[in-house]
């Protein structure tokens, strides 16, 4: 079982769920809207205690997510797509070699389309 992959998938699922209202430039607001990191916090709260030494979120991804949410003001769907691409490139998700090659040859969007087509 890959705890990191499961956790990142759960985060992406929550971002894509439509259950969360998005806020920019803050973790949360008084209406209950949250940024992408706030969604991460909600996912983390549903998990069992994490064993010492287990890294659930890849190094560097958190800073990127803050930039995508607050700097670029991307919606949760787009942020989830970027997290997915990051996880694939970081080797967190097992994907067929042909998809990885297609992503390298034709770019991020084609690779994401192929991943979504196979349910990753």
Kinemage of the C-alpha trace (Angstrom):
@kinemage 1
@onewidth
@group {chain A} dominant
@subgroup {mainchain}
@vectorlist {calphas} color= white
{ca unk a 1} P 0.000 0.000 0.000
{ca unk a 2} L 1.353 3.415 -0.949
{ca unk a 3} L 0.181 5.839 1.744
{ca unk a 4} L 1.559 8.826 -0.125
{ca unk a 5} L -0.296 7.975 -3.347
{ca unk a 6} L -3.518 7.293 -1.424
{ca unk a 7} L -3.255 10.597 0.412
{ca unk a 8} L -2.519 12.647 -2.716
{ca unk a 9} L -5.418 10.935 -4.516
{ca unk a 10} L -7.737 11.761 -1.601
{ca unk a 11} L -6.636 15.420 -1.750
{ca unk a 12} L -7.201 15.580 -5.511
{ca unk a 13} L -10.600 13.953 -5.050
{ca unk a 14} L -11.657 16.536 -2.499
{ca unk a 15} L -10.431 19.377 -4.713
{ca unk a 16} L -12.521 17.982 -7.578
{ca unk a 17} L -15.566 17.135 -5.439
{ca unk a 18} L -17.283 20.508 -5.594
{ca unk a 19} L -17.860 20.345 -1.810
{ca unk a 20} L -15.495 23.200 -0.964
{ca unk a 21} L -15.793 26.911 -1.688
{ca unk a 22} L -12.472 28.508 -2.616
{ca unk a 23} L -10.792 31.539 -1.086
{ca unk a 24} L -7.660 33.304 -2.321
{ca unk a 25} L -4.936 34.901 -0.204
{ca unk a 26} L -6.057 33.254 3.046
{ca unk a 27} L -6.222 29.765 4.504
{ca unk a 28} L -9.942 30.160 5.205
{ca unk a 29} L -12.530 32.864 5.661
{ca unk a 30} L -15.441 33.370 8.042
{ca unk a 31} L -17.894 31.803 5.561
{ca unk a 32} L -16.083 28.454 5.599
{ca unk a 33} L -14.380 28.878 2.219
{ca unk a 34} L -10.828 27.515 2.128
{ca unk a 35} L -7.789 27.589 -0.116
{ca unk a 36} L -6.314 24.416 -1.607
{ca unk a 37} L -4.194 24.033 1.527
{ca unk a 38} L -7.370 24.233 3.613
{ca unk a 39} L -8.756 21.319 1.611
{ca unk a 40} L -5.501 19.465 2.337
{ca unk a 41} L -5.984 20.158 6.045
{ca unk a 42} L -9.507 18.727 5.913
{ca unk a 43} L -8.208 15.577 4.198
{ca unk a 44} L -5.406 15.255 6.746
{ca unk a 45} L -7.928 15.476 9.596
{ca unk a 46} L -9.743 12.389 8.259
{ca unk a 47} L -6.613 10.211 8.249
{ca unk a 48} L -5.362 7.885 10.933
{ca unk a 49} L -2.192 8.996 12.677
{ca unk a 50} L 0.712 9.022 10.253
{ca unk a 51} L 3.668 6.830 11.211
{ca unk a 52} L 6.890 8.651 11.935
{ca unk a 53} L 8.979 9.142 8.800
{ca unk a 54} L 6.073 8.849 6.338
{ca unk a 55} L 5.953 11.793 3.935
{ca unk a 56} L 2.431 12.269 2.593
{ca unk a 57} L 3.034 15.314 0.403
{ca unk a 58} L 6.095 15.459 -1.865
{ca unk a 59} L 8.748 18.060 -1.101
{ca unk a 60} L 8.143 21.300 -2.978
{ca unk a 61} L 4.508 20.600 -3.802
{ca unk a 62} L 3.059 22.678 -0.969
{ca unk a 63} L 4.800 25.863 -2.121
{ca unk a 64} L 3.612 25.229 -5.665
{ca unk a 65} L 0.008 24.733 -4.507
{ca unk a 66} L 0.058 28.009 -2.571
{ca unk a 67} L 1.337 29.780 -5.700
{ca unk a 68} L -1.324 28.154 -7.900
{ca unk a 69} L -4.117 29.056 -5.480
{ca unk a 70} L -3.093 32.537 -4.347
{ca unk a 71} L -0.741 33.782 -7.061
{ca unk a 72} L -2.280 32.290 -10.194
{ca unk a 73} L -5.802 32.097 -8.695
{ca unk a 74} L -6.435 28.726 -10.315
{ca unk a 75} L -9.626 26.853 -9.488
{ca unk a 76} L -9.590 23.639 -7.503
{ca unk a 77} L -10.021 21.470 -10.635
{ca unk a 78} L -6.937 22.987 -12.281
{ca unk a 79} L -4.951 22.697 -9.052
{ca unk a 80} L -5.930 19.015 -8.793
{ca unk a 81} L -4.762 18.483 -12.388
{ca unk a 82} L -1.411 20.065 -11.568
{ca unk a 83} L -1.032 18.030 -8.379
{ca unk a 84} L -1.723 14.913 -10.432
{ca unk a 85} L 0.918 15.852 -13.003
{ca unk a 86} L 3.408 16.576 -10.205
{ca unk a 87} L 2.698 13.208 -8.562
{ca unk a 88} L 3.159 11.367 -11.848
{ca unk a 89} L 6.478 13.072 -12.526
{ca unk a 90} L 7.619 12.452 -8.947
{ca unk a 91} L 6.897 8.730 -9.363
{ca unk a 92} L 4.188 8.667 -6.690
{ca unk a 93} L 1.618 7.133 -9.030
{ca unk a 94} L 2.411 4.012 -10.996
{ca unk a 95} L 1.579 4.712 -14.627
{ca unk a 96} L 2.238 2.782 -17.801
{ca unk a 97} L 5.544 3.716 -19.416
{ca unk a 98} L 3.721 4.624 -22.637
{ca unk a 99} L 1.797 7.372 -20.840
{ca unk a 100} L 4.951 8.765 -19.286
{ca unk a 101} L 6.582 8.779 -22.717
{ca unk a 102} L 3.562 10.512 -24.288
{ca unk a 103} L 3.688 13.172 -21.591
{ca unk a 104} L 7.385 13.758 -22.239
{ca unk a 105} L 6.894 13.959 -25.996
{ca unk a 106} L 3.748 16.030 -26.364
{ca unk a 107} L 3.463 17.961 -23.139
{ca unk a 108} L 1.523 18.184 -19.930
{ca unk a 109} L -2.041 18.411 -21.271
{ca unk a 110} L -1.814 15.350 -23.491
{ca unk a 111} L -0.341 13.346 -20.643
{ca unk a 112} L -3.067 14.485 -18.256
{ca unk a 113} L -5.763 13.614 -20.793
{ca unk a 114} L -4.289 10.132 -21.161
{ca unk a 115} L -4.113 9.675 -17.377
{ca unk a 116} L -7.706 10.749 -16.908
{ca unk a 117} L -8.787 8.374 -19.678
{ca unk a 118} L -7.403 5.426 -17.713
{ca unk a 119} L -8.736 6.663 -14.388
{ca unk a 120} L -5.547 7.853 -12.715
